[in-house]
Amino acid sequence: MKSTFIYLALFILLVVGCTKEEIDEPTSANYDFEELEIQVSQLNEKLVENGKKIEELTASLEQENYDEMDAYNELLTRIYILESLLPHIPNLETRFGYINSVNLDGASSSVEIQFADMKQDDGAPNGFIIEEKEVSTVTLDPNASFFILIEGVKISNVATIEELENAVNEYNRLFKIYMVNDEVVMLTEQYIP
């Protein structure tokens, strides 16, 4: 019995000792799990980095689309201007000038224009000079169109005479004035000082 007890005790020590060593020592499964955690962390960092790149590219693409749409709208406006002027070509007269005031007289409207000449001058800061000429009041054609510059470069249609009057009162705008039989058929702003 004593020997059985000794064998049983040795067997228990042997089993407990082996089990303890297996728990204390890292296994290949523990090592694989730690390696996977590192890889997952690296993939998360790459995912965040790629997400930022996608946001930057999306913003860039949206800006390009916006710029292309602006260019398209600008082109459509210029085509409209040309198409509107074509029927008037035999009698069309063009001049430059500043609109001093817009006069709304019921059924007819007129503008007071400080006519001007734009002359090339390489010594001028912008490459030209503007010489003011006579002042005249000219009737507006009932179907006249008006265009102003926005942000210095974009052409924008001014829908009403009241809007034109507001735009003229903002600052002194130089217009190209299209006239037929002494009536203004179109005003297009040419230059923002």
Secondary structure, DSSP 8 states (H G I E B T S, - for coil): -HHHHHHHHHHHHHHHHHHHHHHHS--HHHHHHHHHHHHHHHHHHHHHHHHHHHHHHHHHHHHHHHHHHHHHHHHHHHHHHHHHHGGGGGGEEEEEEEEEEEEEETTEEEEEEEEEEEEE-TTSTTSEEEEEEEEEEEEEEEEEEEEEEETTTEEEEE-SHHHHHHHHHHS--EEEEEEETTEEEEEEEEE--
